[in-house]
Amino acid sequence: MSGDQVAELYRRHAPALQRRCASIVGSSDEARDLVQETFARFLAAKAQDHVSPFAVLYRIATNASIDRLRRRKTAREDELDAEAHVGDLGSEPRRVDNARDLAFLTKGLSEEELTVAVLHHLDGYTQEGIAASLELSRRTVGKILVRFEEHVKKRAARTGFAAQSRASDG
């Protein structure tokens, strides 16, 4: 890929990627760093010609942002670990209120599972849209979403997070 092609991809997609990263990590400064990291990973990956560059960049940006959240060692994460003890049966379950909670609940999932789940649950993509963007079958996307939801429910039950249904979001 030539320097001009990379520059054009950057001009065209960096703003959307930065919004994506900022929505996950909660910081526009960190999001700018993550966009740079995204393009570095993209160039190192040498994506295949038949794959949409935006789909690849979007997936890399999403995963880099989630990875950044996971690496953060903040007092909030320490608090989450402390509250995860099962002996606190008398307390009210906690809600998933922010991206750090989401990172905690999704710990242990594969990159593919996280990408599919984020595209579906946070960005509103349909299963068909995810399948087309990531070059998977719609059936595979459905199976990944079921695995994701089972994992999160089990982790939430063990750690005291309140279950939230999509119906209650409306």
TAFENUR-V618535 format. One record per residue. N is the residue number from 0. D_LAST is the distance of its C-alpha to the last C-alpha in whole Angstrom. Layout:
<<N & D_LAST> <N & D_LAST>>
This chain:
<<0 & 45> <1 & 47> <2 & 46> <3 & 45> <4 & 42> <5 & 41> <6 & 41> <7 & 39> <8 & 36> <9 & 36> <10 & 36> <11 & 33> <12 & 31> <13 & 31> <14 & 29> <15 & 26> <16 & 27> <17 & 27> <18 & 24> <19 & 23> <20 & 25> <21 & 24> <22 & 20> <23 & 22> <24 & 24> <25 & 23> <26 & 27> <27 & 28> <28 & 32> <29 & 31> <30 & 29> <31 & 32> <32 & 34> <33 & 32> <34 & 32> <35 & 36> <36 & 36> <37 & 34> <38 & 36> <39 & 39> <40 & 37> <41 & 37> <42 & 41> <43 & 42> <44 & 40> <45 & 42> <46 & 39> <47 & 40> <48 & 41> <49 & 38> <50 & 35> <51 & 33> <52 & 34> <53 & 30> <54 & 29> <55 & 31> <56 & 31> <57 & 27> <58 & 28> <59 & 30> <60 & 28> <61 & 25> <62 & 28> <63 & 30> <64 & 27> <65 & 26> <66 & 30> <67 & 30> <68 & 27> <69 & 29> <70 & 32> <71 & 31> <72 & 33> <73 & 32> <74 & 32> <75 & 28> <76 & 29> <77 & 32> <78 & 30> <79 & 27> <80 & 30> <81 & 32> <82 & 29> <83 & 29> <84 & 31> <85 & 31> <86 & 33> <87 & 30> <88 & 29> <89 & 29> <90 & 26> <91 & 23> <92 & 21> <93 & 20> <94 & 16> <95 & 16> <96 & 16> <97 & 18> <98 & 20> <99 & 23> <100 & 21> <101 & 20> <102 & 23> <103 & 25> <104 & 23> <105 & 23> <106 & 27> <107 & 29> <108 & 27> <109 & 29> <110 & 29> <111 & 28> <112 & 25> <113 & 24> <114 & 24> <115 & 22> <116 & 19> <117 & 19> <118 & 19> <119 & 17> <120 & 14> <121 & 14> <122 & 16> <123 & 14> <124 & 17> <125 & 18> <126 & 20> <127 & 23> <128 & 23> <129 & 23> <130 & 26> <131 & 28> <132 & 27> <133 & 28> <134 & 31> <135 & 30> <136 & 29> <137 & 26> <138 & 27> <139 & 28> <140 & 24> <141 & 23> <142 & 25> <143 & 25> <144 & 21> <145 & 22> <146 & 24> <147 & 22> <148 & 19> <149 & 22> <150 & 24> <151 & 21> <152 & 20> <153 & 24> <154 & 24> <155 & 22> <156 & 23> <157 & 27> <158 & 25> <159 & 23> <160 & 20> <161 & 17> <162 & 15> <163 & 11> <164 & 10> <165 & 7> <166 & 6> <167 & 6> <168 & 4> <169 & 0>>
